[in-house]
Amino acid sequence: MPRTAQSAYMQMLEGNPNNKTKKELSKRSKNEKKLSVSAENMIAPTWLSKGAKNEFNRIVGLFQDSGILNEADIGELAIYCDALSDYKALGRLIKKNGRSADGDVSPFLKEKRQLLDKLDKLARSLGLTPAARASLAINLKNDDSGGDEDEDF
């Protein structure tokens, strides 16, 4: 399976395993800066329920200073928050109606299990799990410029 694309900075942190030239890495770094997206207007979409909007705003607040989430992530974050709201609602239905129906597993429980897999994938892609944040921390850009690294990256 091929590796996913990495930023030029991350390649430099790993010791340039792809053996790119400085010129190639510099060009890639400049192109990545052109593609950067603002995080100024992280506003929850109007179609979210009240509970999902609260979760959206909570997550945006938590990650505000990290630079991980930006306006390009609003849709995916909104879907995560909406799915989490549905997950909670299914939990309430299971509590009210029980874990089984007519001797079979409750359809609400089946749906909740399926939704859990989707939530997990979304959470990992957004950096909301401890493992995802640990992976991001390994490759996080440092604000201090006291290292031996190139100033271009």
Disulfide bonds with the S-S distance in Angstrom:
none
